[in-house]
Amino acid sequence: IDSDEIDTISKEGAPYESRISASWSQLNEFHFSSLWSILSGESGPEEVSSKLKVLTARDGEVWVVVFPAEFTRHLAARLGENNASIVREWSAIEEFEWGWTEEDVGKLFSDLATLGEAALSNNKALIYWGAL
């Protein structure tokens, strides 16, 4: 994914309307770096988060998290697998304490695995777009 495409995505009003997508709120790069740490077995989320590309637009009101191909492959590989232990561990992170159930986190994980597979199949980057 190049900088021109990211710039376009970050300025779109609703980029999810023109892409394969799922809708979730209250997520940020810390949720994803924690998941990557769990999936990859790499050390803490702080180290892993440096591998996520986070871009902002409109004075920080819009952001795009670009998942590296390695993370996308990890997600896609879990599609259709029994992911209960991953979901249990991920749902226990501090960022999910308020308003998230383990079932919610399981659905989110399933959506991410599905989107990861779609991104790989279409030779596209997996992104998370958010706006205030």
Secondary structure, DSSP 8 states (H G I E B T S, - for coil): --HHHHHHHHH-S-GGGGSS-----S--HHHHHHHHHHHH--S-HHHHHTTSEEEEETTTTEEEEEE-HHHHHHHHHTTTS--HHHHHHHHTSGGGTTT--HHHHHHHHHHHHHHHHHHHHTT--EEEEEE-
